Every structure is written in structure tokens, then in C-alpha cells.
Amino acid sequence: MSTNKMSTRRRFFGHAGAALSVPLSATAALAAEHSTGDGSAARLAALEDANAIRALQREYARLVNSGAHADAAGLFAEPAAAPIDASLRRLAADRFAAHEAIDVAPDGATATARLECTVETETAIAGGYTLVDMLCVQGEGALRAVEHRVLESSYAKRGGAWKIASLVLRRT
């Protein structure tokens, strides 16, 4: 009976040793993949850059929606030349539109993006007419419009952070 116990233990240790060596060999294989330069590090960097650009787009939309146009200009690479439309009141990504497209350049320093969105604008009615004056007194002295547009933008990485280089809202 002692022979049976001994062979069972040996078999257990043999199987356990093989099972314990699998994670080590898998780790070695992963390390070999990273050292071969198969591009996985570049793909990871591009995904991280795309996520940073999405966060920048969300921050821009949040600032525009809250009416903080001056703060939104701070997200641009050249804040003094930021094309902030004063009539822009609300900006939201379309939920049912085609997915956004973010293309990061291979050098990781520039990127372009295209996002379908819904834009709400408000333009004051100009003029000295009685009807316009009545509308202004009632709080309705503005033309409001909601329309679908495409946000086309380019980005530049400055000091390790992404900034908006240009931004255009095109009518579809």
C-alpha cells in the first residue's frame, strides 16, 4: 500500500510542477513578443492617444454646453485663434450615427478626427421692429436651430498633452 501512495504523490508533484510551469512559459512568450517589436507597443500608444483625444472632445463639448467658451478656447493649441462660435449653445455626439473616426499619425504627434453630432445654435434677432422688440421683451428674441453636423478636427501633441489644432462644424 505504501507503494501506491508513493506513486500517487510522485504523479501529483509531476502534474503540479507542469501546471506551475505553464504561467512561467506564457510570461516568457509574452516577453519575447514585446522584445521582437511586433508593433503592439505602437498599437497600445495609438489606442491611448485616441482615448485622450476622445476625452478632449468630451471636455470641449462640456465647456461649450456650459457656456464657458473662453475656457473651451484654452483647449486649443493656439487659444487666441480658437474658432469659438458665440451662437453655439449645445454640442452632443449622435448616438445613432456612424462611429467616430480618430486617426493618429504614425509619429504620434498629430491626429485627425471626425464625429457626427447634433448642434444647437441660438442667434439674436437684429432689428428695430416692433415685433422684434416684443419678442425680446418676452424672452424670445433669438432664433434657435437644432441640426446635425460633422465635427472635423485636427489635434497636435504639445508637451505630452493633446491640444485642438483646428475644429470645423460642417453641415451634412
BATOR-807686 format. One line per 8 residues: number of its first residue (from 1); their letters; for each residue x, y, z of C-alpha. Coordinates in pm, 1 decimal, decimal comma. Layout:
BEGIN
NUM> A> X Y Z; ... .
//
This chain:
BEGIN
1> MSTNKMST> 0,0 0,0 0,0; 288,7 232,7 66,0; 399,4 183,8 -294,6; 63,9 307,5 -418,1; 82,5 621,2 -200,3; 434,6 693,4 -320,9; 343,9 669,7 -687,7; 35,8 887,6 -630,3 .
9> RRRFFGHA> 247,5 1156,2 -468,5; 502,3 1144,6 -746,7; 229,0 1171,5 -1004,0; 76,4 1466,0 -812,1; 408,3 1650,5 -791,5; 475,8 1578,1 -1158,8; 140,4 1722,6 -1264,4; 163,1 2014,2 -1020,3 .
17> GAALSVPL> 510,2 2102,4 -1146,1; 384,7 2102,5 -1505,4; 84,9 2314,9 -1410,1; 302,7 2565,3 -1225,8; 543,5 2598,6 -1517,0; 269,0 2699,5 -1766,3; 235,2 3060,8 -1640,0; 611,6 3099,2 -1645,5 .
25> SATAALAA> 637,4 2981,2 -2005,0; 342,6 3204,4 -2105,3; 513,3 3503,4 -1943,0; 833,3 3423,6 -2128,3; 641,7 3402,4 -2456,0; 478,2 3741,9 -2392,7; 812,8 3896,0 -2307,7; 956,8 3754,7 -2630,3 .
33> EHSTGDGS> 666,9 3908,3 -2827,5; 734,5 4253,6 -2680,8; 1104,6 4230,4 -2746,3; 1054,1 4128,5 -3109,7; 894,7 4465,1 -3191,6; 575,5 4331,3 -3345,8; 413,1 4674,6 -3312,3; 198,7 4601,3 -3009,5 .
41> AARLAALE> 358,3 4889,3 -2816,2; 281,1 5124,7 -3105,3; -78,5 4999,4 -3121,4; -115,2 5048,9 -2747,1; 21,2 5403,5 -2773,6; -220,6 5480,4 -3060,1; -515,7 5349,7 -2855,4; -410,3 5557,4 -2555,7 .
49> DANAIRAL> -379,0 5864,3 -2780,1; -724,6 5800,9 -2930,1; -872,8 5775,5 -2579,4; -702,4 6102,4 -2481,0; -849,3 6269,3 -2790,2; -1197,6 6137,4 -2702,7; -1157,0 6285,0 -2354,5; -1052,7 6617,3 -2509,6 .
57> QREYARLV> -1362,4 6611,7 -2735,9; -1586,4 6542,0 -2434,1; -1425,4 6824,8 -2238,4; -1476,0 7063,2 -2532,8; -1844,1 6964,8 -2556,2; -1887,8 7001,5 -2179,3; -1740,4 7351,9 -2180,9; -1947,6 7460,9 -2482,5 .
65> NSGAHADA> -2265,2 7318,8 -2326,0; -2199,2 7507,4 -2001,7; -2139,2 7833,7 -2190,7; -1770,8 7851,6 -2093,9; -1649,7 7947,3 -2442,3; -1335,7 8118,3 -2307,6; -1238,4 7801,9 -2119,8; -1306,4 7597,1 -2433,9 .
73> AGLFAEPA> -1059,0 7818,8 -2618,9; -795,5 7705,7 -2366,7; -815,5 7354,3 -2511,9; -670,1 7477,4 -2841,1; -301,4 7477,1 -2931,9; -341,1 7847,4 -3015,7; -612,4 7976,8 -2776,1; -608,1 8327,1 -2927,6 .
81> AAPIDASL> -700,3 8186,4 -3269,6; -964,7 7941,8 -3142,3; -1272,4 7944,4 -3369,1; -1538,8 7962,7 -3096,1; -1884,9 8030,7 -3240,7; -2079,2 8251,9 -2997,6; -2410,6 8119,6 -3129,8; -2319,5 7760,5 -3034,3 .
89> RRLAADRF> -2524,4 7655,8 -2730,2; -2510,8 7278,1 -2723,8; -2298,6 7006,8 -2880,8; -2372,7 6635,4 -2844,6; -2243,7 6327,0 -3021,9; -2513,3 6146,8 -3221,7; -2597,6 5815,9 -3058,9; -2732,8 5651,0 -3371,4 .
97> AAHEAIDV> -2483,4 5787,8 -3623,5; -2184,2 5606,9 -3764,3; -1899,2 5564,7 -3521,8; -1642,2 5833,9 -3478,8; -1317,5 5811,0 -3666,4; -991,7 5904,4 -3495,5; -669,2 5861,2 -3690,4; -343,5 5907,5 -3502,8 .
105> APDGATAT> -39,1 5967,0 -3722,2; 235,8 5702,6 -3700,4; 468,4 5952,5 -3531,0; 208,3 6006,1 -3253,0; 240,3 6386,1 -3274,4; -72,3 6468,3 -3477,5; -418,5 6323,4 -3527,7; -745,3 6388,8 -3708,0 .
113> ARLECTVE> -1098,4 6307,5 -3600,8; -1446,1 6305,6 -3748,2; -1756,1 6291,8 -3528,3; -2121,4 6317,3 -3624,3; -2304,6 6536,8 -3375,1; -2616,3 6738,3 -3303,4; -2565,3 7111,2 -3266,1; -2798,8 7363,9 -3109,5 .
121> TETAIAGG> -2743,7 7728,1 -3205,4; -2904,5 8049,4 -3090,8; -2875,9 8375,5 -3284,5; -3019,7 8703,4 -3160,4; -3275,5 8865,2 -3389,8; -3143,9 9202,6 -3500,2; -3356,0 9498,4 -3596,7; -3562,2 9776,4 -3450,7 .
129> YTLVDMLC> -3904,2 9649,7 -3546,7; -4199,7 9642,2 -3311,5; -4244,1 9266,8 -3343,6; -3874,1 9204,8 -3268,8; -3893,0 9435,3 -2965,9; -4196,6 9244,1 -2838,9; -4015,1 8913,3 -2881,7; -3712,8 9045,6 -2691,6 .
137> VQGEGALR> -3932,2 9163,1 -2403,1; -4090,1 8816,0 -2384,0; -3750,4 8649,1 -2389,4; -3791,6 8512,7 -2740,1; -3564,5 8748,9 -2930,1; -3347,0 8473,5 -3071,0; -3361,2 8218,9 -3348,1; -3288,9 7868,6 -3225,9 .
145> AVEHRVLE> -3191,5 7582,0 -3451,6; -3102,4 7217,7 -3393,1; -2924,5 7039,9 -3675,3; -2692,8 6751,6 -3749,5; -2335,0 6840,7 -3832,6; -1997,5 6675,0 -3861,5; -1722,5 6786,1 -3626,7; -1395,9 6763,9 -3820,1 .
153> SSYAKRGG> -1091,7 6836,9 -3611,6; -717,7 6800,7 -3606,0; -501,3 6764,3 -3297,9; -140,1 6821,4 -3202,5; 50,2 6682,2 -2906,8; 219,3 6960,4 -2712,1; 427,3 6883,4 -2405,9; 283,2 6532,0 -2384,6 .
161> AWKIASLV> -78,8 6654,1 -2389,9; -320,1 6668,3 -2682,9; -449,3 7008,4 -2794,6; -701,0 7100,8 -3062,9; -520,8 7239,7 -3369,8; -832,2 7309,9 -3577,6; -1202,1 7245,9 -3548,6; -1479,0 7286,0 -3806,2 .
169> LRRT> -1850,3 7204,7 -3774,4; -1969,2 7116,4 -4125,3; -2332,6 7088,7 -4224,1; -2429,2 6744,4 -4351,0 .
//
